[in-house]
């Protein structure tokens, strides 16, 4: 598999905007964007810390997610179909769930257009998450505002944010549901402020429905304490594992 899948894609001359899903996460969107500007670690959910367990060390099944976490790098795979620029229809495996989460988070973060965000969510949201498209579109607008940009309409050509998932953990895994945590490096570039980089944790609750992994409504759990530099000793001690080829 080519390395291209492991890196964020540019679309329409802009990088990925940092977004998080759901009303429970809306306050965290501005927090993540502000953290990016200050160069600090962040979590793409509510900024109010809540305790969360570390991933336990057990080897997941090759066919289904383990109920207790993951302890080895995972090889990403593409979905079997490409619809409206989004790779969908992933295998019913742990690698499939992590691959889908990585793809969806990159796609949801690859536009500054709330309409595009909503369109992606209409493809990847779980059937139970009927408010997903509207909530994520609102999140994109809030992220723009937190970066000092207009919430709708045209943006300065220099306004850009690049998001790249690098490592992962899982929580609460069963045959048909798993929470995938993505440790991502993101870089903001704005007129008058230059370019700044930071790290963030992006959680996606994934559910197997209709023959594919879909995104569930976020439950409000935060993972700020797990933010670290990908590949660092700190990241390894916190349970992060590589997203590999």
N, C-alpha and C positions, 0 to 999 in steps of 0.2 A: 504494500500500500504506500502511496506517495506521502511525503511529508506535508503536502499542502493541506491535508485534512486537519493537521495538528495546529494550524495557524489560523488566526482570524482573517476573514475575507473582507476586502474593501468593496463597497458598493456605492455608486454615484459619487465617487470622490470623497467620501467621508468614512470615518472609522466607526466603531461600535459605541453607541451611547450606553452608559451604565443604567440598567433598569432592574427593578425587583417587582415581583407580582403581588397583587392583592392589596386590599385596604389595610390589612395588618402590617404591610411592608411600606406603605406610602411615606411614612415619616423617615424611614431608613434610606430612601432614595436620595434625599437631599443630604443626609449624613454621609453616604458613600461618596457622593460627588464632592462634598466639602473636604472629605478626607483625602480624596485624590488631589485636590488643589494644595493641600498642606503636606502631602507626601507621607501620610500616616497609614497604618493598617485600618481596615474597615470590614464590616460585614454587611452584605446587601439585604438587610432586613431591619427590623426595629432596632434602634440604637440602645434600647434598655437591656442591659445584660441579664441573661438568664442562664442558670447552670445547664451544662450539656455534657453527656458522657463522651469519652474518647472512644474511637473505634477499637473494638477488641480484635485480637490477633487470631484469626482463623482463616483457613483457605476456603474461598467460596466455591460452590459447585460450578462445573463448566456449563451446566445447563440452566440452573436457576440461581438467583441470588441467595447467599447464605443469610440466615436469620441473625447472625451475630457480627457482621461486618466483613471487611476485606483486608488481606494482608499482603497482597502482591500487586505489582503493576498490571494494568489492564490494557489490552490492545484494542484500539478503537476500530469500529467497523462502520461502513456507510449503510444507510437505509437502502432498501431495494428500489425506491422510487424518489424522483425529484419533482416536487410540486410547488410552483410559484417560488422557485429558488430555495426551497426547504427540503432537506433530505428526510424522508419518513419511512415507515415500515421497517423497523429494526427487529432483530431476533429476540426471542423470549429467553434471554440470558442476562447475567450480570453485566457482561461486556456490552450487550445491546442496550441495557438501561443507562449505563454510564455514557455510551456513545450518543444516545438520543439526548440525554441531558446536556452534554457538551455542545452538540449541534444546535439544540433549541436555544440554549443560553446565548450562544454566539449569534444566532439569527435574530433573537429578540433584542440583542444588544447592537445590532448592526445597522440601525436606522435611527435617525432623529425625527422621523415622521410618525406621529401617533397612529395614523391610518395604516401604515405598514406593520407596526407592532400589533395592532388589532387583527390584521390579516393573518399574520403568523400564528397568533393564538387561536384563531378559528380553525387552523389546521392541527395544532398540537395540544389544545386543551382537552382535558378529560370531559366526557359528556356531562358529568355532574358539576363541572366548573363553568356554568353558563355565564357568569359575570366576568370570566377571564379576559376576553378581548377588551372590554371597556376598562377594567381595572388596570391592565398592563398599558393601555393607551394613556390612561391618566398618569401612570407612573412615568412614561416617557416625557409627558408634558412637565411633570414635576421635576424630573432630572434636568431638563432644559432650563427651567427657572432657577434651580439650585446652582447652575453653572453661570448664571447671569445672562442667559440667552432668552429671546422671546419664546413663549410657550407654543406658538404656532407660526406658520408662515416660513418665509425664507430665512436662512441663517447666514452669517458671515462664512465665506469659503474657508477661512482658517480655523473654524470651530470643528474640533475632532476629538474623539475618544476611542482608543483601541483597547479591546478586551480579548484576552487569550487564556482560556482554561489550561492549566498546566498539571494539576494534581487533583486527586479525588479521595473521598471517603464515603462510606455508606452508613445509614442508620435504619433501624426498624425494618429490616429486609425480610420479605416473605416471597412465596412463589410469584405473586402478582402485584406486589407493591414494595417500593424502596425509596428512601430519601437519599438522593445523591448530593453530596456537598462538593462543590468545585472551587478549588483554590486558583484564583486567576490574577494575572498581572495586568494592570490597566494603566494607560497613559492618556493624560488630557492635554490638549493643545488648544488654547484660546487666544483670541486677539488681545494683545497688551499684557498677557501674563506668561506667555511662553509655554514650554512643555514640562509637565511634571508626571511622575510615575508613583504608583503605590500598589498594594496587594489587597485583595478582598476575597471573602468567602461568599459564594452564591449557592444557596440551597434550592433544589427542585424536588418536590415530592412527585414521584413517578408511579403510574398505575398502568397495568396491562389491561387494555380495553379495546375491543374491536380489532384484535390482531396487531396491536402496536403499543408502544410505550407512550403514555399521555401525561400531561402536566396537571396535577391536582392543585386545588387552592392551598396556599401556604397556611401553615398552622401557627405562625407567629413566633416560632422558636428562633432565637438568635445564636450566632456562632462567632461573635466578634473575637472571643478568646482564642479561636483557632487560626486566626490570620497570621501568616508568616511569609517569609520569602521562599518561593518554591525552590526545592532542592537543598534547602539549608538544614543544618542539624536540628534547628528548632522545629522545622516542618516535619522532619522524620520523627522527632520525639512526640509530636502531637498526633501522629498516626497518618499523615498524608502519604499517598502512594502515587507513583508516576502514571501519567496517561501516556502510553507508548504506542508504537506502531503495531 
